[in-house]
Amino acid sequence: MPLTLESHAARFPELGGTDRDVFVLLEVAGQRLDGVAPALQPRAAEARAPLCLAIAIDASSSMRGTRFALALQATRNVLSSLGPHDRLAVVTFDRGARVVFGPTALDEEGQANAHRALDRLATGVGTNLGGGWREASEAVLRVLMPGAIRRVLLLTDGYPSRGETQPDALRARVAEGFARGVETGVVGIGDGIDEKLCSALAQAGDGRFHYVRDEGVLGDVVAAEVDGAKAVVARDVSVMLALSPRVERAELLHRYACRPEGRTLVVRVGSITYDNPRAVLFSAALGHGSPDAVLGVASSSGQRVQSAPALVAAQKTALGFALGARRDDASMEVETERQTLTIPAHEGLFESRIKVAWELLVQRTLAEVRSAWDAMDAGDRDAVARRLDRARALRRIVADAGLVPQSRLATLPDVDVVQEAMFMAGGASREARKRFTSWAHNTQVSFVGVFPRKDK
């Protein structure tokens, strides 16, 4: 099975919690592909599903020069990293949108044609972001590639100014595309982006949003996104927590899509890669007087991703099926072993407390800083101070208790730097807001990046 599930439960009297307050952390991850060394897995086309990718590049006048050249170079690097089992399309958008090439197989001829097409590109005027995304999504959908990972990567440095410009309508388009099987990631370049729109589009497309102030790192960001797509081992993964009668209330602290089914919380976490566990954190309140010491039962399920050779073998023509052999979709479903969660003795195992404390600190830091930004927008400086003071206090408590080392604390936003940036005039404050929005978006789905302490 390509999925593993770890569960941890802990109490935190250091944070003022009682015996009734318990936190539950579930970590779902992909198993290493059999027979392939971990270092080779992201690049081994024979050991992964085919990738059908469309890169939509902003070709407005603000991209002219170095920025556009670096976007094209990042795309050339992607060409070199994919194989003949994959398909790539490139779309550019200014006042309109057009498919530059593809989706094309990246054999020797396809690579040569793609490089020639990229060499002919130039910038124009306007930003028809909606049209660019539409052409890119249609490109990856019109190719018959059973089992392929279908993704759009949108590169932009500005606001939509042509075509559809309303954020809600653009978000609805991307959400509809995701329902049809297309994931969307967004890379926002420079100070002119609308970070709220970029984050909303990535959220609708179940992808990440990266804010890139220094376009010199654009190639690295694009390469990381493509490597992540190549490392997917399961899709449409959900984590289920069936709660025992002793649990009076439970709340999901991550911002995944969640729905209750009776006393079961079903949390959709999306795609899973072999090297990037997804964390799902719950808080629970227990009732008094119940002899039942079980918190609940956890499980996860999803759809297995097949490697390219397996897909080719499955498509051989069989008698009675002129267009290929029938595949039993049920055989693609995967489920991890169900795990019973018990109430931890006292505070819980130290290893579990460390893991739960980290996720709790991340999610509460995110919530406090986001609330502080909202208070800043409302002009309530006292509320800004209160919320950031709560974030500082929590950090001191977990550090003093030895639950989170200083080296790991350094990967979280520096609260003092954030507060200073909030009260700066003009561009410095907007820059900090963009950085935080990108960090917060990716952290909501348990991917924690580094928030730079100062501009370089």
C-alpha positions in Angstrom: 0.0 0.0 0.0 1.4 3.5 -0.8 0.0 5.1 2.3 1.1 5.1 5.9 -0.7 6.6 8.9 0.8 7.7 12.2 -1.3 8.9 15.1 -0.4 10.9 18.2 -2.4 12.2 21.2 -1.2 14.6 23.9 -2.3 16.9 26.6 -0.7 20.3 27.4 -1.3 21.5 31.0 1.5 24.0 30.2 -1.0 25.8 28.0 -3.7 25.8 30.6 -5.4 22.7 29.3 -7.3 20.3 31.7 -7.6 16.5 31.7 -10.6 17.0 29.3 -8.5 18.7 26.6 -6.7 16.5 24.2 -5.0 17.2 20.8 -4.8 14.5 18.2 -2.3 14.5 15.3 -2.6 12.2 12.3 0.2 12.1 9.8 -0.5 10.5 6.4 2.4 9.9 4.0 3.4 7.9 0.9 5.5 4.9 1.1 8.8 4.7 -0.9 8.3 3.0 -4.3 9.6 -0.5 -4.3 13.0 -1.1 -5.8 13.8 2.6 -6.3 16.3 4.5 -4.2 14.8 7.6 -2.5 17.3 9.9 -4.2 16.3 8.7 -7.6 12.5 8.5 -7.2 11.6 12.1 -8.2 13.5 11.8 -11.5 12.8 8.1 -12.4 10.2 8.4 -15.1 9.9 4.6 -15.1 8.9 4.5 -11.4 6.2 7.2 -11.4 3.0 8.3 -13.0 3.2 10.3 -16.2 2.9 14.1 -15.7 0.7 16.2 -18.0 1.8 19.8 -17.2 0.9 23.2 -18.6 3.0 26.2 -17.7 1.1 29.5 -18.2 3.5 32.5 -18.3 2.5 36.1 -17.9 3.7 38.0 -21.0 2.5 41.4 -20.0 4.8 44.5 -20.4 5.8 44.4 -16.7 7.4 41.0 -17.4 9.6 42.4 -20.1 13.4 41.9 -19.8 15.1 39.8 -17.2 11.9 38.5 -15.5 10.5 37.1 -18.7 13.8 35.6 -19.7 14.1 33.8 -16.4 10.5 32.5 -16.7 11.5 31.0 -20.1 14.7 29.6 -18.7 12.8 27.9 -15.9 10.5 26.4 -18.5 13.5 25.1 -20.5 14.8 23.5 -17.3 11.5 21.7 -16.9 11.8 20.4 -20.5 15.1 18.8 -19.6 13.7 17.2 -16.4 10.7 15.4 -18.1 10.7 12.3 -20.2 8.9 10.7 -23.2 6.1 9.4 -20.9 5.2 13.0 -19.9 3.4 15.8 -21.8 4.1 19.5 -21.6 2.3 22.6 -22.9 3.3 26.2 -22.6 0.8 29.0 -22.7 1.5 32.8 -22.7 -1.0 35.5 -21.9 -1.1 39.3 -22.3 -4.2 41.0 -23.7 -5.1 37.5 -25.0 -3.9 34.0 -24.4 -2.4 31.4 -26.7 -0.9 27.9 -26.6 2.8 28.3 -27.7 3.2 24.5 -28.0 1.9 21.2 -26.8 0.8 19.3 -25.1 3.7 17.4 -26.6 5.6 14.2 -25.9 9.1 15.2 -24.8 11.1 12.8 -27.0 14.0 14.2 -28.9 11.9 15.8 -31.6 9.4 17.2 -29.1 12.2 18.7 -27.0 13.7 20.4 -30.1 10.3 21.8 -31.3 9.6 23.2 -27.8 13.0 25.0 -27.5 12.5 26.6 -30.9 9.0 27.8 -29.9 10.3 29.3 -26.6 13.1 31.1 -28.5 10.4 33.0 -30.6 8.4 34.4 -27.6 8.1 38.1 -26.7 6.0 40.2 -24.3 2.9 42.2 -25.1 0.4 44.4 -23.2 -2.2 43.5 -20.7 -2.8 40.6 -18.3 -5.5 38.1 -19.3 -4.8 35.8 -16.4 -8.2 34.0 -16.7 -7.7 33.3 -20.4 -4.2 32.0 -19.7 -5.4 29.6 -17.0 -8.3 28.4 -19.3 -6.0 27.6 -22.2 -3.6 25.8 -19.9 -6.3 23.7 -18.2 -7.9 22.8 -21.5 -4.5 21.7 -22.8 -3.9 19.2 -20.0 -7.5 17.9 -20.3 -7.6 17.2 -24.0 -4.8 14.6 -23.9 -5.9 11.0 -23.2 -3.4 9.9 -20.6 -5.0 7.5 -18.1 -3.5 7.8 -14.7 -1.6 11.1 -15.4 -1.0 13.8 -12.9 -2.6 16.9 -14.5 -1.3 20.2 -13.3 -1.3 23.9 -14.3 1.5 26.1 -13.0 0.6 29.8 -13.3 3.4 32.4 -13.4 2.3 36.0 -13.0 3.6 39.4 -11.8 0.5 41.5 -11.8 -3.3 41.9 -11.5 -5.7 40.6 -14.1 -6.5 43.5 -16.4 -8.1 41.9 -19.5 -10.8 39.2 -19.9 -12.3 38.1 -16.6 -11.0 40.2 -13.7 -13.3 39.4 -10.8 -11.6 37.3 -8.2 -14.7 35.2 -7.3 -15.3 34.3 -10.9 -11.6 33.4 -11.5 -11.6 31.3 -8.3 -14.7 29.5 -9.5 -13.1 28.6 -12.8 -10.1 27.1 -11.1 -12.3 25.2 -8.6 -14.3 23.8 -11.6 -11.0 22.7 -13.2 -10.0 21.0 -10.0 -13.3 19.1 -10.0 -12.3 17.8 -13.5 -8.9 16.6 -12.3 -6.6 19.7 -12.8 -4.5 20.9 -9.9 -3.3 24.5 -10.0 -0.3 26.1 -8.4 0.6 29.8 -8.6 3.9 31.6 -8.5 3.6 35.4 -7.9 6.6 37.4 -9.0 7.5 40.8 -7.7 5.7 43.5 -5.8 2.8 44.0 -8.2 0.9 40.8 -7.5 -2.4 40.4 -5.8 -1.5 38.0 -3.1 -5.1 37.4 -1.9 -6.1 36.4 -5.5 -3.0 34.2 -5.9 -3.7 32.4 -2.7 -7.4 32.0 -3.5 -6.6 30.5 -6.9 -4.1 28.1 -5.5 -6.5 27.1 -2.7 -9.3 26.4 -5.3 -6.8 24.3 -7.3 -5.5 22.4 -4.4 -2.0 23.7 -5.1 0.7 25.9 -3.5 1.2 29.7 -3.8 4.8 31.0 -3.8 5.6 34.6 -3.5 8.9 35.3 -5.3 10.3 38.8 -4.8 13.7 38.0 -6.2 13.1 36.6 -9.7 16.6 35.0 -9.5 15.1 32.1 -7.5 12.2 31.6 -10.0 13.9 28.5 -11.6 14.3 26.8 -8.2 10.7 27.4 -7.3 9.4 26.0 -10.6 11.7 23.0 -10.4 10.5 22.2 -6.9 6.9 22.3 -8.0 7.6 19.9 -10.9 9.6 17.6 -8.6 6.6 17.6 -6.2 4.2 16.6 -9.0 6.6 13.8 -10.1 6.7 12.4 -6.5 2.9 11.9 -6.1 2.0 8.3 -5.0 -1.7 8.8 -4.2 -4.4 11.3 -5.0 -7.7 12.3 -3.5 -6.5 11.2 -0.1 -8.8 11.6 2.9 -8.2 11.1 6.6 -11.1 9.8 8.7 -11.4 10.2 12.5 -14.4 8.3 13.9 -14.9 9.7 17.4 -15.9 7.7 20.5 -19.0 8.6 22.6 -16.6 10.1 25.2 -15.7 13.0 22.8 -18.1 15.8 23.3 -16.5 18.2 20.8 -13.8 18.1 18.2 -12.3 20.7 15.8 -10.0 20.5 12.9 -7.2 23.0 13.3 -5.7 22.7 9.8 -7.7 24.4 7.0 -8.4 21.4 4.9 -11.9 20.7 3.5 -13.7 18.8 6.2 -17.2 17.3 6.5 -18.9 15.4 9.4 -20.5 12.0 8.7 -22.3 11.1 11.9 -19.5 11.1 14.5 -16.8 10.8 11.9 -14.8 13.8 10.6 -13.7 13.2 7.0 -10.8 15.5 6.0 -9.7 15.7 2.4 -5.9 16.3 2.2 -5.4 15.9 -1.6 -2.3 14.5 -3.2 0.4 12.7 -1.2 4.0 12.4 -2.2 6.5 9.9 -0.9 8.6 12.4 0.9 6.1 15.0 2.3 3.8 13.8 5.1 0.5 15.7 5.5 -0.4 16.6 9.1 -4.0 16.8 10.3 -4.4 18.3 13.8 -7.6 18.1 15.9 -8.5 19.4 19.3 -11.0 17.4 21.4 -13.0 18.0 24.5 -13.9 15.0 26.6 -16.9 14.4 28.8 -16.7 13.4 32.5 -17.5 10.1 34.1 -17.3 7.9 31.0 -15.4 4.6 31.5 -14.6 4.6 27.7 -10.9 5.4 27.3 -10.9 5.4 23.5 -10.8 8.6 21.6 -11.7 7.1 18.3 -10.5 5.2 15.3 -8.4 6.8 12.5 -8.0 5.6 8.9 -7.1 7.1 5.5 -7.9 6.2 1.9 -7.1 7.5 -1.5 -6.4 6.6 -5.1 -3.2 4.8 -6.0 -1.0 6.4 -8.7 0.4 3.9 -11.2 3.8 4.1 -12.8 4.1 4.7 -16.5 5.0 1.0 -17.5 2.1 -0.3 -15.5 -0.3 2.1 -17.3 1.1 1.1 -20.7 0.6 -2.6 -19.9 -3.0 -1.9 -18.7 -3.8 -0.3 -22.0 -3.0 -3.2 -24.2 -6.0 -4.1 -26.4 -8.1 -7.0 -25.1 -10.8 -9.0 -26.8 -14.1 -7.2 -26.4 -12.6 -3.8 -25.6 -11.4 -2.2 -28.8 -10.1 0.9 -27.1 -8.1 -1.0 -24.4 -8.5 -3.4 -21.5 -11.1 -2.6 -18.9 -9.5 -1.5 -15.6 -11.1 -2.3 -12.3 -11.2 1.1 -10.6 -11.7 -0.6 -7.2 -8.2 -2.1 -7.4 -6.8 1.5 -7.5 -8.3 2.4 -4.1 -5.9 2.2 -1.2 -6.6 2.3 2.5 -4.3 2.3 5.5 -4.7 0.0 8.5 -7.3 1.4 11.0 -5.8 2.7 14.2 -7.5 2.9 17.6 -6.6 6.1 19.5 -6.5 6.0 23.3 -6.4 8.8 25.8 -2.7 9.4 26.7 -1.5 8.6 30.2 -1.0 11.9 32.0 0.3 14.3 29.2 1.2 11.5 26.8 4.4 10.0 25.3 7.2 12.6 25.0 7.7 11.8 21.3 4.0 12.4 20.6 4.0 15.6 22.7 6.9 17.0 20.6 5.1 16.3 17.3 1.8 17.6 18.5 3.3 20.7 20.1 5.0 21.6 16.8 1.9 21.4 14.7 -0.1 23.2 17.4 2.5 26.0 17.5 2.5 26.4 13.7 -1.3 26.6 13.4 -1.7 29.0 16.3 1.1 31.2 15.1 -0.6 31.3 11.7 -4.0 32.2 13.3 -2.6 34.9 15.6 -0.5 36.6 12.9 -3.5 36.5 10.4 -5.7 38.0 13.0 -3.1 40.7 13.7 -3.1 41.6 10.0 -6.9 41.8 10.0 -6.8 44.1 13.0 -4.2 46.2 11.3 -6.5 46.5 8.3 -9.2 47.7 10.7 -6.9 50.2 12.3 -7.0 48.5 15.7 -3.4 48.7 16.8 -4.2 47.5 20.4 -5.6 44.3 18.9 -2.5 43.9 16.8 -0.3 44.0 19.9 -2.5 41.6 21.9 -2.6 38.9 19.2 1.1 39.1 18.5 1.8 39.0 22.2 -0.2 35.7 22.4 2.0 34.3 19.6 5.1 35.3 21.5 3.9 33.8 24.8 3.0 30.5 23.1 6.5 30.3 21.6 8.1 30.9 25.0 6.0 28.3 26.7 6.8 25.5 24.2 10.5 26.5 24.2 10.8 26.5 28.0 9.1 23.1 28.2 11.6 21.7 25.8 9.0 20.7 23.3 10.3 22.7 20.3 14.1 23.4 19.8 15.3 26.9 18.9 16.5 25.8 15.6 13.0 24.8 14.6 11.5 27.9 16.0 13.6 29.9 13.6 11.7 28.5 10.6 8.5 30.3 11.9 7.8 33.9 11.2 9.7 36.2 13.5 6.9 37.9 15.4 9.0 41.0 16.2 9.9 41.4 12.5 6.3 41.0 11.4 5.0 43.6 13.9 7.7 46.1 12.8 6.8 45.5 9.2 3.1 46.0 9.9 3.7 49.6 11.1 6.1 50.5 8.3 4.9 52.8 5.5 4.0 51.7 2.0 6.1 49.1 0.2 7.7 47.4 3.3 4.4 46.6 4.9 2.9 45.3 1.6 6.1 43.2 1.1 5.7 41.6 4.5 2.0 40.9 3.9 2.8 39.1 0.6 5.5 37.0 2.3 3.1 36.1 5.1 0.2 35.2 2.8 2.4 32.8 0.8 3.7 31.2 4.0 0.2 31.0 5.6 -1.3 29.4 2.4 1.2 26.6 2.3 1.2 26.1 6.1 -2.5 25.6 6.0 -1.8 22.3 4.3 1.0 21.4 6.6 3.9 22.5 4.4 6.1 24.9 6.5 8.5 27.1 4.6 11.1 29.5 5.9 10.0 33.1 6.4 13.0 35.3 5.8 14.0 37.5 8.7 15.1 40.4 6.5 15.1 41.4 2.9 18.1 40.5 0.9 
